């Protein structure tokens, strides 16, 4: 049974504790039947539909346009503790529509958000390119005027979550208003737009829908732009400010499940006339795991609370939360594998599955090394 005493911390309101209990009960009763790890595409389609029907996607795609980042984080932590694909399906609906929620005009919002909230349409956030990952200012996919108030997109995107199953994409492109980051814009692109193709499906150690997308003369109305011309970098960073914190929450969910599994193993594994839990080295490992989880939780929910309290940007707080939570979760899960011995590397075991699930979180939405740069730059920008 995962520790939920953190919900008594002053970061939260009673409604957050109630939401955590509701989500946990729903996930326990529904996720196992919805997930088939041999078919991630179908699993995610089922999960998105079920999450929409249950009302949870209203937190990822808020009708009010205001994110409750604490609720988002609680839901990601809860769903991740049950299954990585449940977390993925929930989170990508939010990330895929976050830019629309924050910056799009009412017509674009009306075209995308109600169906995404209901779980009847799947969305995606298309930022990364073959030569532009963490360095967003290096994006090369071009957006050029195509006459009659239209825009033409040409280039590639890669490592796009929900690529291949999404009904629409938020695409970031070089529109050329200025050099570097000031010359990017964001656009809504329906998946069936001519010229947009899934060039390659990508397999990873923890399977989920992922693709390389090709844009060849993809023409969309200029009215599909999200935010002002040249504001694409601002749109992307503001969206990541919200969802980067929740990546740390997902890592917490993985780590808590690893600790639960390690505690069960330590209590039941017979060793040297007692159990594994009698050994001081095992006790030390468990103590370190619990401490690293609380350390991460404090940073994650500090960032979420700061955003919900009205801070316009939480760039430093979100970077710290993601960095520490994902790195600590990797350590916690590695110790869980070690405490399980041979069982820890058995394919399909809880520790082995978590070991694969956690690895990508240290990379996507800004690798750990990039988070360090963000934190340092925030510090250096402060007046002396």
SVG drawing of the C-alpha trace seen along z (x, -y; Angstrom):
<svg xmlns="http://www.w3.org/2000/svg" viewBox="-18 -43 44 63">
<polyline fill="none" stroke="black" stroke-width="0.4" points="0.0,0.0 1.6,-3.2 2.3,-5.9 -0.3,-8.8 0.6,-10.8 2.1,-13.4 -1.5,-14.5 -1.6,-15.9 1.1,-18.4 0.0,-22.1 0.4,-22.1 -3.0,-20.4 -6.7,-21.1 -9.2,-18.4 -10.3,-18.1 -6.9,-16.9 -7.0,-14.1 -10.4,-13.0 -9.2,-13.1 -6.2,-10.8 -8.6,-8.3 -11.0,-8.4 -8.2,-8.0 -6.6,-5.1 -9.9,-3.2 -10.7,-3.8 -7.2,-2.7 -7.3,0.4 -10.6,1.4 -10.1,0.5 -6.5,0.2 -5.6,3.9 -8.4,4.7 -7.6,1.7 -3.8,2.3 -2.1,4.9 1.6,4.2 1.9,6.0 -0.3,3.5 0.4,0.0 -1.6,-1.7 -4.9,0.0 -4.2,-0.3 -3.8,-4.0 -6.9,-4.4 -8.9,-2.5 -7.3,-4.4 -8.0,-7.8 -11.6,-6.9 -12.0,-5.5 -10.2,-8.4 -12.5,-10.8 -15.6,-8.9 -14.5,-8.9 -14.0,-12.6 -10.3,-12.6 -9.3,-14.3 -11.1,-17.4 -8.0,-18.0 -5.6,-17.6 -7.9,-19.7 -9.6,-22.1 -12.7,-23.8 -11.9,-26.9 -8.6,-27.2 -6.9,-27.2 -4.7,-24.2 -4.7,-22.8 -1.1,-21.5 -1.4,-19.9 -4.4,-17.8 -2.5,-17.0 0.5,-15.9 -1.6,-13.7 -3.3,-12.1 0.0,-11.4 1.6,-10.0 -1.5,-7.7 -1.8,-6.5 2.0,-5.9 1.9,-3.8 -0.6,-1.5 0.8,-1.4 3.1,-3.5 0.7,-3.5 -2.2,-4.8 0.0,-7.7 1.1,-8.2 -2.4,-8.3 -3.5,-10.8 -0.5,-13.1 -0.3,-13.3 -3.9,-14.5 -2.8,-17.4 0.6,-18.1 -1.0,-17.8 -3.6,-20.4 -1.8,-22.5 -0.6,-25.1 -4.2,-25.4 -5.6,-25.8 -3.1,-28.5 -2.8,-30.4 -5.2,-29.5 -8.2,-31.6 -11.7,-30.4 -12.2,-28.9 -9.2,-26.6 -10.1,-25.8 -13.6,-24.8 -12.3,-22.5 -9.9,-20.6 -10.6,-20.8 -14.1,-19.3 -13.2,-16.1 -9.9,-15.8 -11.5,-16.3 -14.1,-13.7 -11.5,-11.2 -12.9,-10.9 -9.9,-12.5 -6.2,-11.9 -3.7,-14.8 0.1,-15.2 2.8,-17.8 5.2,-17.9 8.4,-19.8 11.5,-17.7 13.4,-17.3 16.3,-15.2 18.7,-18.1 16.7,-20.0 15.7,-18.3 16.6,-20.2 17.8,-23.2 14.4,-24.4 15.8,-27.5 17.4,-25.2 14.1,-24.0 14.2,-23.8 10.8,-22.7 9.6,-25.6 6.4,-27.6 6.0,-29.8 3.1,-31.8 1.1,-29.9 -1.3,-32.6 -5.0,-33.0 -4.3,-33.2 -2.6,-29.8 0.7,-28.4 2.9,-25.7 4.9,-23.3 7.9,-21.4 10.3,-19.3 10.4,-16.5 9.5,-15.8 10.8,-12.9 10.2,-11.2 6.6,-12.4 4.5,-10.8 1.1,-9.6 2.7,-9.9 0.7,-7.5 -2.5,-7.5 -3.1,-11.2 -6.0,-12.9 -4.2,-16.2 -0.8,-17.7 0.5,-21.0 3.4,-21.7 6.3,-24.1 7.9,-25.6 10.3,-28.2 8.2,-31.1 11.1,-33.5 10.0,-36.6 13.5,-36.8 16.6,-34.6 16.7,-31.8 14.0,-31.4 12.2,-34.6 11.3,-33.2 9.1,-30.2 5.4,-29.8 3.0,-27.1 0.2,-25.6 -2.7,-23.2 -2.4,-20.5 -5.1,-17.8 -3.5,-14.4 -5.4,-13.8 -4.0,-17.0 -2.5,-16.1 1.3,-15.9 1.5,-14.9 2.7,-11.3 4.0,-8.9 7.4,-8.2 8.5,-5.8 7.1,-4.2 9.8,-4.1 10.2,-1.3 11.7,-2.0 12.5,0.1 9.2,-0.9 6.7,-0.7 4.3,-3.5 3.0,-5.2 6.0,-7.1 6.8,-8.2 8.8,-10.3 6.5,-12.6 7.2,-14.0 5.7,-17.3 5.8,-17.7 3.8,-20.7 1.4,-20.5 -0.9,-23.5 -3.1,-24.7 -5.2,-27.9 -3.2,-30.7 -6.0,-30.8 -4.6,-27.5 -1.7,-29.4 -1.6,-29.2 -0.5,-32.4 1.1,-35.4 3.5,-35.1 7.0,-34.4 5.7,-33.5 6.2,-29.7 9.1,-29.5 7.0,-31.3 4.1,-28.9 6.3,-25.8 8.1,-26.9 4.9,-28.0 3.3,-24.6 6.4,-22.7 6.4,-24.9 3.0,-23.2 3.8,-19.7 7.4,-19.4 6.4,-19.4 4.1,-16.5 6.8,-14.4 8.4,-14.5 5.0,-13.3 5.0,-10.4 8.5,-9.5 7.2,-9.5 4.5,-7.0 7.1,-4.6 9.3,-5.1 6.5,-4.5 5.6,-1.2 9.3,-0.2 9.5,-0.9 6.3,1.1 7.7,4.0 11.0,3.8 9.3,3.8 7.3,6.8 10.4,8.6 12.4,7.6 9.7,8.9 9.1,12.2 12.6,13.3 14.1,15.9 17.8,15.3 20.5,16.3 18.0,17.6 15.7,14.6 14.4,12.4 16.1,9.9 14.5,7.1 16.7,8.1 19.9,7.2 21.3,3.7 22.3,3.2 18.8,3.9 17.4,1.6 19.8,-1.1 18.7,-0.7 15.0,-1.0 15.7,-4.1 17.5,-5.8 14.7,-4.9 12.0,-6.4 14.1,-9.6 14.7,-10.1 11.0,-9.7 10.1,-12.4 12.8,-14.7 11.4,-14.4 7.8,-14.8 8.6,-18.0 10.1,-19.6 7.3,-18.3 4.5,-19.6 6.3,-22.8 6.5,-23.5 2.8,-22.6 1.7,-24.7 3.7,-27.7 2.1,-27.5 -1.4,-27.1 -0.8,-30.0 -0.5,-32.3 3.1,-32.4 3.1,-33.2 6.2,-31.0 7.8,-28.3 10.8,-27.6 13.3,-27.0 10.9,-25.1 9.7,-22.8 13.3,-22.1 14.3,-21.2 11.3,-19.0 11.8,-17.1 15.5,-16.7 15.4,-15.4 12.3,-13.3 13.4,-11.5 17.0,-10.9 15.9,-9.8 13.3,-7.5 16.0,-5.8 18.0,-5.3 15.0,-3.9 14.1,-1.5 17.7,-0.3 17.8,0.5 14.5,2.4 16.0,4.5 19.1,5.2 17.0,6.2 15.0,8.6 18.2,10.3 17.5,12.6 13.8,11.9 14.6,8.2 15.8,8.8 13.1,11.4 11.3,10.0 7.9,8.7 8.6,8.5 7.6,5.2 11.2,4.0 12.3,5.0 9.2,3.2 9.8,0.1 13.5,0.1 12.5,-0.2 9.6,-2.7 11.7,-5.2 14.6,-5.6 12.9,-7.9 11.7,-10.3 15.2,-11.5 15.4,-12.5 12.0,-13.8 10.7,-17.3 14.4,-18.3 17.1,-15.9 18.5,-16.2 21.6,-18.0 19.3,-20.6 17.4,-21.1 20.8,-21.9 21.4,-24.6 17.9,-26.0 18.4,-26.2 21.8,-27.8 20.7,-30.4 17.8,-31.3 20.2,-31.8 22.6,-33.8 19.9,-36.1 19.0,-37.3 20.4,-40.8 23.4,-40.7"/>
</svg>
